[in-house]
Amino acid sequence: MSVPLNRGDRVKHDKFGIGEVRYNDHETVGVRFEHGVEECLAKDLKPLTSFTTTLSYPDLDPPAEVIARALGDAIRSVNDAWGVFSRSRIALLPHQLWVCRQVNRDRPARWLVADDVGLGKTIEAGLILMPLISSGEVRRLLVLCPASLVEQWQFRLRTMFDIRLTAYLPEADTPRADFWNTQNQVVASVQTLRADNRGRHQRLEEADPWDMVIVDEAHHLNVDEQAGPTLGYTLVDKLSKAERIRSMVFFSGTPHRGKDHGFLALLKLLRPDLFDTRRSLREQLENLPQVMIRNNKQQVTDLAGNRLFHEPLVHSETYAYSPAESAFYRMLSEFILTGKTYANSLGQKQGRAVMLVLIAMQKLASSSVAAIRRAILGRLGRTIVGRDELQKIHEQLDKYRKEADGNDDEINTLEEREVAISHQLKLMDDELPRLKELLAAADAVTEETKIHKILELVDGPFAGRSVLFFTEYKATQSLLLSRLLQQFGPDSATFINGDERAEEVDDGTGPRTWPESRERAAERFTTGEVRFLVSTEAGGEGIDLQANCFSLIHVDLPWNPMRLHQRVGRLNRYGQTRRVEVFTVRNPDTVEARIWNHLNTKIERITTALQQVMADPEDVLQLVLGMASPSLFRELFATANEVKPEAFDQWFDSRTATLGGQDALTAARSLGMHVTRFDFQRASQLVPRIDLPELEPFFRLMLQINKRKITDFNGLGFLTPEEWSKQPGILKKYEQMVFDRTAKNGDKVLGAGHKLVDQAIAQARGQTASVGAIPAEWLPHPLAVFRITDRVTSGGGVVRAVTAAVDIQATEFVLVRDWELVVRLNTIISGRDPRRFGGRALTDPAEAATKTEDARGWLTTRLADLDLPFQVPEVTLACLLLPGTRSLSDTLTAEE
């Protein structure tokens, strides 16, 4: 005979877990479960004993099962919100946990995460994803990123979080293969995917929706007010409007590229309900905290509130040209000025083509004689017209320069080809003999003084250190590589560039072409196998090089100050344990050096002005520089050699009037003031002070409950409980399993998201035991554990329930947050076997029931302290732990 179910009765359903009856319609019963209300068949519900009835029994529920249930709820609660128990292979920081919590508060998630370079965006992405994947909220995941970062996203999400992405390959995407429906976790290059080849976009639109789309370097999804949207923007917009995307998170350190229209278009892609490109940014700033997160290095702390980053030490070293170098550069300047005069005499189209080649030559020469020499040789060796190819190069350069970041290596490579590509596009009437004169002058330079100066630094201030070098051009890279190998040995250096090969490298045995993947080069450098790494801008993005290095030398200075910040960010990033030291080398007699001197002075003035009104002037300065058009700096360097020295200051001020001008400062301040950001002082009470090791006592307890013997030898060894083995992919036996992020073998690391841990949590949360007694010496006061849910079930994020406890002391109630509950219960069970807790409760049943209800009412008044993501929170009692007597077996440890 079935037991009649009344409103408020607790029941258990095999699929939905434990819930509370809301109404009884005889044949069906409405039950409020954690995820929402379900109407169930009455026969599928198992009635559970009420707390009051259990309290009246002489024997309470088994304490081990009650503790397991409380821990299961608390662990799920804290991990859903913060991702703190994820299997990340690197220690987690408060701001990263906070980003996870912020993004996962609501569904669908639509956020722009604009953290400073080096703060761990891949870790933030993994923290966001892990609770979503574990809970089933995210099954289909698409990551879009620059082509150079596809393998990195694959590698990091796999090794840090065991999220295994399939790299998109065009040849695998055919109508018969049905790639987009058969692959549920994909990483794809934006450059590849944006082109609608062979019906690709139609197949994407017809595939199942993506639960989450992550876009890295999202500023490439740009809309120009005149030229219109980029292909990448069009693709994401199309998928979004076709309702193929549920949640979407963008990552970009520089989302505002100087034009409000493009910035608003990016925000509109995320939240069309909040942003409109037809209205001014100022009108819509109040909506920015709902969509944009920005943290900078000045704010980042550890759990104790200690700052983790310090401003790099920057030094400037000067050098002077040798007579041969002076003669070459003097001849080159005359060549470029003659060429510009010639270009002005031509028609607009041909004149522009000539001017672009001359500017590229000037930029190459500012790097090294070797860089311009290689381009001149290529130009002299050309006998084919190549006008069509040159036009294609100019079109590619225009496109890349509009899209800015992430294409620096492509831009520099195209500029080298631009100079060499066409012999028939005359740069002046007597170009050929003058090019031969230039080549002869370059050949007369047997040693470049800049390289000599750099080697002095390596032997001096950087003696014995690993050193990272940055240069814009591969010819300069090969020159420096050769000198390093010759001076410090054939195994002393490696390189990174976009081609993954260095040409004309000479270690003393003759020139050769040297292939090396960027991943291999980075590994050799970070492990200390080689002392030096010479990188082009391909290493300025997406590679961590800080593990074994804190010293950087700029071999040349890019024509954009933001590039310097990005280069330094390869070392000054999360995981760096030393203060980064940076050297720039420049010849003060060059036009480039004069421009940089003026730029640095102006940047210092902007910083000083910002310090008067902003708490984080450095962050706003980065926004100001990021908002400046790259063409401003390019034109500045390209035309400076035409200016007379006495007019230089006035010319510079007029050309840079918009850099750090009132409009830019106002916009940057507005962005800085209106974004959402982590504040340790305000959030320190919320951030959990626990990590992966705090999972181990719970996991041991669940093995004990399942009567499994545990062996301790370099980790945990055990036979898998039968109940957990039902999950596919779980082995029958495990050895040397650890709760340690630093373990060398990531497959041995247990944490949330691992099938074993997820099964243990699910089993614990399904326990029906609700009231237990624990020896009073370990639990002096009753501890009531409550589950808080949202009565509104139509929305909400991944957090469906929050666990909190109340310590019922004699004269007051004390709030115990979910992570604090984990710590407190761990203290009770560590080194003990709770199955042997066999005493009786010391509290009168009626008094315990009354105080527990009072505690529930008190907690309801303190919900604001928990910063819940719920609209209408409801508090229900989950389980109750009471002080009890101690039985003889309580003295035995878990090992006994």
ZAMARGU-4260 file (C-alpha; in steps of 0.2 Angstrom, whole numbers, plus 5000, padded with zeros to 4 digits):
<rodrens>
0) 5000/5000/5000 | 5007/5017/4995 | 5010/5031/5007 | 5000/5046/5004 | 5011/5061/4999
5) 5007/5078/5005 | 5014/5095/5001 | 5032/5097/5010 | 5035/5079/5010 | 5053/5074/5004
10) 5054/5060/4991 | 5067/5053/4980 | 5066/5049/4961 | 5078/5038/4952 | 5082/5051/4938
15) 5079/5068/4947 | 5086/5064/4964 | 5079/5071/4980 | 5065/5083/4980 | 5050/5091/4989
20) 5032/5088/4985 | 5022/5103/4979 | 5006/5096/4975 | 4997/5078/4974 | 4986/5075/4959
25) 4984/5057/4965 | 4991/5048/4949 | 5004/5061/4947 | 5013/5072/4959 | 5022/5089/4957
30) 5039/5088/4965 | 5052/5103/4966 | 5069/5096/4962 | 5085/5105/4962 | 5083/5109/4943
35) 5065/5114/4944 | 5047/5107/4946 | 5043/5090/4938 | 5027/5081/4937 | 5030/5063/4941
40) 5020/5047/4942 | 5017/5043/4961 | 5023/5026/4959 | 5040/5032/4954 | 5043/5042/4970
45) 5050/5035/4986 | 5044/5044/5002 | 5058/5049/5013 | 5057/5050/5032 | 5055/5068/5038
50) 5068/5076/5049 | 5056/5077/5064 | 5053/5058/5063 | 5071/5054/5061 | 5075/5065/5076
55) 5063/5055/5087 | 5071/5038/5083 | 5084/5032/5096 | 5096/5027/5082 | 5099/5041/5069
60) 5105/5039/5051 | 5123/5032/5048 | 5134/5048/5051 | 5146/5043/5037 | 5132/5044/5025
65) 5125/5061/5032 | 5143/5068/5031 | 5145/5061/5013 | 5129/5070/5008 | 5133/5086/5016
70) 5151/5086/5007 | 5143/5081/4990 | 5131/5096/4991 | 5145/5108/4997 | 5158/5102/4984
75) 5145/5103/4970 | 5140/5120/4976 | 5157/5128/4977 | 5163/5120/4961 | 5148/5125/4950
80) 5151/5143/4955 | 5170/5145/4956 | 5177/5129/4946 | 5189/5128/4961 | 5190/5109/4960
85) 5193/5108/4941 | 5208/5098/4935 | 5218/5113/4930 | 5236/5109/4929 | 5241/5125/4936
90) 5237/5134/4953 | 5221/5145/4952 | 5221/5163/4956 | 5206/5173/4964 | 5203/5183/4948
95) 5201/5168/4937 | 5189/5160/4949 | 5179/5176/4950 | 5178/5177/4931 | 5171/5159/4931
100) 5158/5163/4944 | 5153/5179/4935 | 5151/5171/4918 | 5142/5156/4924 | 5129/5165/4935
105) 5116/5166/4920 | 5112/5157/4905 | 5114/5160/4891 | 5131/5167/4895 | 5136/5182/4884
110) 5152/5190/4890 | 5167/5199/4883 | 5182/5195/4894 | 5195/5209/4891 | 5209/5204/4904
115) 5226/5210/4902 | 5238/5199/4892 | 5246/5186/4903 | 5232/5184/4916 | 5227/5166/4910
120) 5213/5167/4898 | 5214/5148/4893 | 5213/5144/4912 | 5198/5156/4913 | 5190/5147/4898
125) 5193/5130/4906 | 5186/5135/4923 | 5170/5142/4914 | 5168/5126/4904 | 5172/5112/4917
130) 5156/5114/4928 | 5146/5117/4912 | 5152/5101/4904 | 5151/5091/4920 | 5133/5096/4923
135) 5128/5093/4905 | 5124/5111/4902 | 5137/5111/4888 | 5138/5096/4876 | 5142/5105/4860
140) 5157/5117/4861 | 5165/5127/4847 | 5181/5137/4850 | 5186/5150/4836 | 5204/5157/4836
145) 5218/5163/4825 | 5226/5149/4815 | 5242/5150/4825 | 5233/5147/4841 | 5222/5131/4836
150) 5235/5119/4842 | 5238/5128/4858 | 5219/5128/4862 | 5219/5110/4859 | 5234/5106/4870
155) 5230/5117/4885 | 5212/5112/4887 | 5217/5094/4885 | 5232/5095/4897 | 5224/5107/4910
160) 5206/5101/4910 | 5205/5085/4900 | 5193/5094/4887 | 5197/5086/4870 | 5194/5097/4855
165) 5194/5091/4837 | 5204/5103/4826 | 5193/5108/4811 | 5200/5102/4794 | 5192/5108/4778
170) 5195/5091/4769 | 5185/5083/4783 | 5170/5094/4781 | 5160/5087/4766 | 5142/5084/4764
175) 5143/5065/4766 | 5155/5067/4782 | 5142/5077/4792 | 5157/5084/4802 | 5147/5097/4811
180) 5135/5085/4818 | 5147/5071/4822 | 5160/5082/4831 | 5153/5090/4847 | 5169/5099/4853
185) 5178/5108/4839 | 5192/5121/4838 | 5193/5130/4822 | 5203/5144/4814 | 5193/5160/4810
190) 5203/5163/4795 | 5198/5146/4788 | 5180/5145/4794 | 5175/5163/4788 | 5177/5158/4770
195) 5161/5150/4763 | 5169/5136/4753 | 5159/5121/4746 | 5144/5125/4756 | 5153/5125/4773
200) 5142/5139/4781 | 5126/5131/4776 | 5131/5115/4784 | 5136/5125/4800 | 5119/5133/4800
205) 5110/5116/4798 | 5120/5107/4811 | 5114/5106/4829 | 5116/5122/4839 | 5132/5125/4849
210) 5129/5126/4868 | 5144/5137/4870 | 5155/5147/4857 | 5172/5154/4863 | 5180/5167/4852
215) 5199/5171/4855 | 5206/5187/4849 | 5188/5193/4846 | 5193/5210/4840 | 5195/5202/4823
220) 5176/5201/4823 | 5176/5219/4817 | 5164/5231/4808 | 5171/5246/4799 | 5158/5260/4797
225) 5163/5262/4779 | 5170/5245/4773 | 5157/5235/4783 | 5159/5219/4793 | 5174/5207/4792
230) 5170/5189/4786 | 5173/5182/4803 | 5160/5194/4810 | 5148/5190/4797 | 5149/5171/4800
235) 5147/5173/4819 | 5132/5185/4816 | 5124/5173/4804 | 5125/5159/4816 | 5119/5169/4831
240) 5104/5175/4821 | 5100/5158/4815 | 5099/5153/4834 | 5114/5141/4832 | 5123/5148/4847
245) 5116/5148/4865 | 5130/5155/4875 | 5145/5165/4869 | 5161/5171/4877 | 5173/5183/4868
250) 5192/5185/4874 | 5201/5200/4869 | 5214/5211/4878 | 5211/5226/4866 | 5192/5225/4861
255) 5191/5244/4857 | 5202/5248/4842 | 5199/5266/4842 | 5182/5267/4834 | 5166/5266/4844
260) 5156/5259/4829 | 5167/5243/4829 | 5167/5241/4848 | 5148/5243/4849 | 5146/5231/4834
265) 5156/5218/4844 | 5145/5221/4860 | 5130/5220/4849 | 5135/5203/4843 | 5135/5197/4861
270) 5120/5207/4867 | 5109/5214/4854 | 5096/5218/4867 | 5108/5230/4876 | 5119/5238/4862
275) 5115/5247/4846 | 5128/5254/4833 | 5116/5268/4829 | 5117/5276/4846 | 5132/5283/4854
280) 5144/5273/4866 | 5141/5286/4880 | 5122/5283/4880 | 5125/5264/4882 | 5140/5264/4895
285) 5128/5260/4909 | 5125/5243/4901 | 5144/5238/4899 | 5145/5230/4916 | 5132/5217/4910
290) 5143/5211/4896 | 5162/5216/4899 | 5174/5210/4911 | 5192/5217/4912 | 5206/5213/4925
295) 5223/5220/4924 | 5240/5215/4932 | 5239/5229/4944 | 5223/5221/4952 | 5229/5203/4952
300) 5233/5195/4969 | 5235/5178/4977 | 5222/5172/4990 | 5231/5182/5004 | 5228/5199/4994
305) 5247/5200/4989 | 5250/5207/4972 | 5258/5195/4960 | 5264/5207/4946 | 5276/5221/4946
310) 5281/5233/4933 | 5295/5227/4922 | 5312/5235/4924 | 5315/5244/4907 | 5333/5249/4902
315) 5338/5258/4886 | 5355/5255/4878 | 5362/5265/4864 | 5375/5262/4851 | 5383/5271/4836
320) 5384/5265/4818 | 5401/5260/4811 | 5407/5271/4796 | 5401/5257/4784 | 5384/5257/4792
325) 5383/5276/4792 | 5387/5276/4773 | 5374/5263/4770 | 5360/5271/4779 | 5364/5288/4772
330) 5363/5280/4754 | 5347/5272/4758 | 5339/5288/4765 | 5343/5297/4749 | 5336/5282/4739
335) 5320/5283/4748 | 5318/5302/4747 | 5322/5301/4728 | 5309/5287/4727 | 5295/5297/4736
340) 5298/5312/4724 | 5297/5300/4709 | 5281/5292/4717 | 5273/5309/4718 | 5275/5312/4700
345) 5265/5297/4695 | 5247/5293/4695 | 5238/5290/4711 | 5237/5271/4710 | 5255/5268/4704
350) 5262/5282/4715 | 5254/5273/4730 | 5261/5256/4725 | 5279/5264/4724 | 5276/5273/4741
355) 5271/5257/4750 | 5287/5248/4743 | 5298/5262/4749 | 5290/5262/4767 | 5292/5244/4768
360) 5311/5246/4764 | 5312/5259/4777 | 5304/5248/4790 | 5316/5233/4785 | 5331/5244/4787
365) 5326/5250/4804 | 5328/5232/4810 | 5345/5228/4802 | 5356/5229/4787 | 5353/5211/4785
370) 5334/5213/4783 | 5335/5226/4770 | 5349/5217/4761 | 5339/5201/4759 | 5325/5211/4751
375) 5336/5220/4739 | 5344/5204/4734 | 5327/5197/4730 | 5322/5212/4721 | 5337/5212/4710
380) 5334/5194/4707 | 5317/5196/4700 | 5314/5197/4681 | 5296/5194/4680 | 5283/5208/4681
385) 5273/5202/4696 | 5261/5217/4695 | 5245/5206/4699 | 5254/5197/4713 | 5260/5214/4720
390) 5242/5220/4719 | 5236/5205/4729 | 5250/5209/4742 | 5244/5226/4744 | 5226/5220/4746
395) 5231/5208/4759 | 5241/5221/4768 | 5227/5233/4769 | 5215/5219/4776 | 5228/5214/4789
400) 5231/5232/4794 | 5213/5235/4797 | 5211/5219/4807 | 5227/5223/4817 | 5233/5211/4831
405) 5237/5193/4827 | 5243/5195/4809 | 5260/5204/4813 | 5271/5190/4806 | 5260/5189/4790
410) 5262/5208/4788 | 5280/5208/4790 | 5282/5193/4778 | 5272/5202/4765 | 5282/5218/4767
415) 5298/5208/4764 | 5290/5201/4748 | 5283/5218/4743 | 5300/5225/4741 | 5307/5210/4732
420) 5292/5205/4721 | 5293/5216/4705 | 5308/5222/4695 | 5296/5231/4683 | 5288/5242/4696
425) 5301/5256/4695 | 5304/5265/4711 | 5314/5279/4702 | 5321/5281/4684 | 5339/5274/4688
430) 5333/5261/4701 | 5344/5247/4695 | 5361/5255/4697 | 5356/5263/4713 | 5350/5246/4720
435) 5367/5238/4715 | 5376/5253/4724 | 5365/5249/4740 | 5369/5231/4739 | 5387/5235/4738
440) 5386/5246/4753 | 5377/5233/4763 | 5390/5220/4758 | 5403/5232/4766 | 5395/5230/4783
445) 5404/5215/4789 | 5397/5217/4807 | 5381/5226/4813 | 5385/5236/4829 | 5367/5233/4835
450) 5370/5215/4836 | 5387/5218/4844 | 5379/5228/4857 | 5366/5215/4860 | 5380/5202/4863
455) 5388/5213/4875 | 5372/5214/4885 | 5371/5195/4885 | 5388/5193/4892 | 5386/5208/4904
460) 5369/5211/4913 | 5361/5195/4907 | 5376/5184/4910 | 5371/5166/4914 | 5352/5170/4911
465) 5340/5163/4898 | 5336/5177/4886 | 5321/5180/4875 | 5324/5191/4860 | 5311/5199/4849
470) 5313/5205/4831 | 5301/5209/4817 | 5310/5201/4802 | 5317/5184/4799 | 5333/5190/4791
475) 5337/5199/4807 | 5332/5184/4816 | 5344/5173/4806 | 5358/5186/4809 | 5356/5186/4828
480) 5354/5167/4828 | 5370/5164/4819 | 5380/5176/4831 | 5373/5167/4846 | 5377/5150/4840
485) 5394/5155/4835 | 5398/5163/4852 | 5389/5152/4864 | 5389/5135/4855 | 5378/5126/4842
490) 5365/5120/4855 | 5363/5137/4864 | 5348/5145/4854 | 5332/5142/4845 | 5319/5152/4836
495) 5300/5155/4833 | 5293/5162/4817 | 5277/5160/4807 | 5286/5149/4794 | 5294/5137/4807
500) 5310/5138/4798 | 5325/5150/4798 | 5335/5153/4782 | 5354/5157/4780 | 5358/5152/4798
505) 5377/5150/4801 | 5384/5142/4817 | 5401/5143/4810 | 5399/5128/4798 | 5391/5137/4784
510) 5373/5144/4780 | 5359/5132/4781 | 5340/5131/4782 | 5334/5126/4800 | 5316/5119/4803
515) 5309/5120/4820 | 5291/5120/4826 | 5286/5134/4838 | 5280/5121/4850 | 5296/5112/4850
520) 5306/5128/4851 | 5295/5134/4866 | 5298/5118/4875 | 5317/5118/4872 | 5318/5136/4879
525) 5306/5134/4894 | 5314/5118/4900 | 5332/5125/4899 | 5338/5114/4885 | 5343/5130/4876
530) 5348/5147/4883 | 5341/5159/4870 | 5325/5161/4860 | 5324/5173/4845 | 5306/5176/4840
535) 5297/5186/4828 | 5280/5192/4832 | 5273/5174/4830 | 5280/5172/4848 | 5271/5188/4854
540) 5255/5179/4855 | 5248/5163/4863 | 5265/5156/4869 | 5270/5155/4888 | 5289/5158/4889
545) 5290/5163/4907 | 5295/5146/4916 | 5313/5148/4914 | 5316/5166/4909 | 5313/5184/4915
550) 5325/5194/4903 | 5320/5201/4886 | 5329/5211/4873 | 5320/5221/4859 | 5331/5218/4844
555) 5321/5231/4835 | 5306/5242/4840 | 5290/5239/4831 | 5280/5254/4824 | 5267/5252/4837
560) 5269/5254/4856 | 5256/5240/4859 | 5267/5227/4851 | 5280/5231/4865 | 5267/5227/4878
565) 5262/5211/4870 | 5280/5206/4868 | 5284/5209/4887 | 5268/5199/4891 | 5276/5183/4885
570) 5287/5184/4901 | 5277/5196/4913 | 5262/5184/4915 | 5255/5172/4927 | 5268/5159/4933
575) 5282/5172/4932 | 5292/5171/4949 | 5304/5185/4945 | 5303/5204/4941 | 5304/5205/4922
580) 5319/5215/4915 | 5318/5222/4898 | 5332/5230/4887 | 5329/5241/4871 | 5344/5245/4860
585) 5343/5260/4848 | 5354/5272/4839 | 5350/5290/4845 | 5355/5297/4829 | 5341/5288/4819
590) 5324/5296/4815 | 5316/5280/4823 | 5325/5284/4840 | 5319/5302/4839 | 5301/5296/4837
595) 5302/5284/4851 | 5310/5297/4862 | 5295/5309/4859 | 5282/5294/4860 | 5289/5289/4877
600) 5288/5307/4883 | 5270/5308/4877 | 5266/5292/4885 | 5273/5297/4902 | 5263/5313/4901
605) 5247/5303/4898 | 5251/5292/4912 | 5254/5307/4924 | 5238/5314/4919 | 5228/5298/4922
610) 5236/5296/4939 | 5227/5311/4945 | 5210/5304/4942 | 5211/5285/4940 | 5215/5271/4952
615) 5223/5260/4938 | 5231/5273/4926 | 5242/5259/4918 | 5226/5250/4912 | 5218/5265/4905
620) 5235/5269/4896 | 5234/5252/4888 | 5216/5256/4882 | 5222/5273/4875 | 5236/5264/4865
625) 5225/5250/4859 | 5212/5263/4853 | 5225/5272/4843 | 5225/5267/4824 | 5240/5257/4819
630) 5240/5269/4803 | 5244/5283/4815 | 5261/5275/4820 | 5265/5269/4803 | 5263/5286/4795
635) 5273/5294/4809 | 5288/5283/4806 | 5286/5283/4787 | 5286/5302/4785 | 5298/5307/4799
640) 5314/5307/4788 | 5306/5321/4777 | 5305/5333/4792 | 5318/5346/4795 | 5326/5344/4813
645) 5321/5362/4818 | 5303/5358/4814 | 5302/5340/4821 | 5294/5344/4838 | 5280/5354/4831
650) 5277/5341/4817 | 5277/5327/4830 | 5264/5336/4841 | 5253/5340/4827 | 5253/5322/4820
655) 5250/5314/4837 | 5237/5326/4843 | 5224/5313/4844 | 5235/5301/4854 | 5230/5303/4872
660) 5218/5317/4867 | 5203/5322/4877 | 5191/5311/4867 | 5203/5296/4868 | 5206/5298/4887
665) 5187/5301/4890 | 5183/5285/4881 | 5196/5275/4889 | 5191/5282/4907 | 5173/5278/4903
670) 5177/5260/4898 | 5189/5258/4913 | 5175/5264/4925 | 5160/5255/4918 | 5167/5237/4916
675) 5165/5223/4928 | 5181/5219/4937 | 5188/5208/4951 | 5191/5218/4967 | 5200/5208/4981
680) 5194/5219/4995 | 5176/5217/4990 | 5176/5199/4985 | 5189/5192/4997 | 5175/5185/5008
685) 5167/5176/4994 | 5182/5168/4986 | 5184/5150/4992 | 5201/5147/5001 | 5202/5128/4996
690) 5210/5119/4982 | 5211/5101/4974 | 5218/5093/4989 | 5202/5097/4999 | 5193/5084/4988
695) 5204/5069/4994 | 5195/5067/5012 | 5178/5066/5003 | 5184/5054/4990 | 5192/5043/5003
700) 5175/5043/5013 | 5166/5038/4997 | 5178/5023/4995 | 5175/5018/5013 | 5156/5019/5011
705) 5158/5008/4996 | 5169/4996/5006 | 5184/4998/4996 | 5202/4996/5003 | 5213/5010/4999
710) 5232/5008/4996 | 5243/5023/4998 | 5259/5022/4987 | 5263/5037/4977 | 5244/5041/4977
715) 5228/5031/4980 | 5225/5014/4974 | 5208/5005/4974 | 5196/4994/4965 | 5182/5004/4957
720) 5165/5003/4967 | 5152/4993/4957 | 5140/5008/4957 | 5153/5019/4948 | 5158/5006/4935
725) 5141/5008/4926 | 5148/5024/4918 | 5157/5021/4902 | 5176/5023/4902 | 5179/5019/4920
730) 5192/5006/4924 | 5190/4992/4936 | 5206/4997/4945 | 5216/5013/4948 | 5233/5016/4955
735) 5243/5031/4960 | 5229/5043/4958 | 5232/5060/4966 | 5224/5077/4970 | 5239/5087/4965
740) 5239/5100/4951 | 5258/5098/4949 | 5259/5080/4946 | 5269/5076/4930 | 5256/5063/4924
745) 5240/5073/4921 | 5230/5057/4918 | 5233/5053/4937 | 5225/5069/4943 | 5208/5068/4951
750) 5196/5082/4951 | 5179/5088/4946 | 5176/5083/4928 | 5185/5066/4931 | 5172/5052/4929
755) 5177/5044/4946 | 5175/5060/4956 | 5159/5065/4947 | 5152/5047/4951 | 5157/5049/4969
760) 5148/5066/4970 | 5133/5060/4962 | 5132/5045/4974 | 5135/5056/4989 | 5121/5068/4984
765) 5109/5054/4982 | 5111/5048/5000 | 5094/5048/5009 | 5102/5049/5026 | 5098/5066/5034
770) 5102/5066/5053 | 5118/5060/5061 | 5127/5061/5077 | 5146/5065/5078 | 5157/5064/5094
775) 5155/5081/5102 | 5174/5084/5104 | 5174/5085/5085 | 5157/5094/5083 | 5153/5104/5098
780) 5137/5112/5091 | 5123/5106/5080 | 5127/5110/5061 | 5112/5112/5050 | 5116/5111/5031
785) 5104/5120/5020 | 5101/5119/5001 | 5096/5136/4993 | 5088/5136/4976 | 5078/5148/4965
790) 5060/5146/4964 | 5061/5154/4947 | 5066/5140/4935 | 5064/5149/4918 | 5082/5155/4918
795) 5097/5155/4928 | 5115/5149/4926 | 5125/5133/4929 | 5122/5136/4948 | 5106/5127/4952
800) 5108/5126/4971 | 5120/5134/4984 | 5124/5125/5000 | 5126/5134/5016 | 5127/5129/5034
805) 5122/5136/5051 | 5133/5133/5066 | 5119/5133/5080 | 5129/5139/5095 | 5122/5142/5112
810) 5120/5161/5110 | 5121/5164/5092 | 5120/5157/5074 | 5136/5157/5063 | 5135/5157/5044
815) 5146/5143/5036 | 5149/5145/5017 | 5150/5130/5006 | 5169/5130/5005 | 5170/5132/5024
820) 5159/5118/5026 | 5170/5107/5016 | 5185/5112/5027 | 5176/5109/5043 | 5169/5092/5038
825) 5187/5087/5031 | 5194/5091/5049 | 5181/5079/5056 | 5184/5064/5044 | 5203/5066/5040
830) 5212/5051/5047 | 5196/5043/5054 | 5183/5031/5047 | 5166/5039/5050 | 5157/5023/5048
835) 5163/5019/5066 | 5155/5034/5073 | 5141/5025/5083 | 5136/5037/5098 | 5119/5044/5102
840) 5114/5063/5100 | 5117/5074/5115 | 5103/5086/5109 | 5085/5084/5114 | 5075/5080/5098
845) 5062/5093/5101 | 5075/5107/5105 | 5085/5101/5089 | 5070/5103/5078 | 5065/5120/5085
850) 5083/5127/5084 | 5085/5120/5066 | 5070/5129/5060 | 5076/5145/5069 | 5092/5143/5060
855) 5083/5142/5043 | 5074/5158/5047 | 5090/5166/5052 | 5099/5161/5036 | 5084/5167/5025
860) 5088/5185/5032 | 5107/5183/5028 | 5106/5178/5010 | 5113/5194/5004 | 5129/5189/5012
865) 5130/5174/5000 | 5128/5185/4984 | 5116/5172/4976 | 5113/5171/4958 | 5094/5168/4961
870) 5079/5179/4959 | 5067/5171/4972 | 5078/5160/4983 | 5071/5147/4994 | 5080/5138/5009
875) 5077/5120/5013 | 5085/5109/5026 | 5096/5096/5017 | 5104/5087/5032 | 5108/5089/5051
880) 5123/5084/5061 | 5122/5084/5080 | 5135/5082/5094 | 5135/5065/5101 | 5143/5053/5112
885) 5158/5043/5108 | 5158/5025/5105 | 5173/5013/5108 | 5176/5011/5089 | 5177/5030/5087
890) 5195/5029/5092 | 5200/5019/5077 | 5208/5027/5062 | 5203/5024/5044 | 5219/5014/5041
895) 5215/5002/5056
</rodrens>
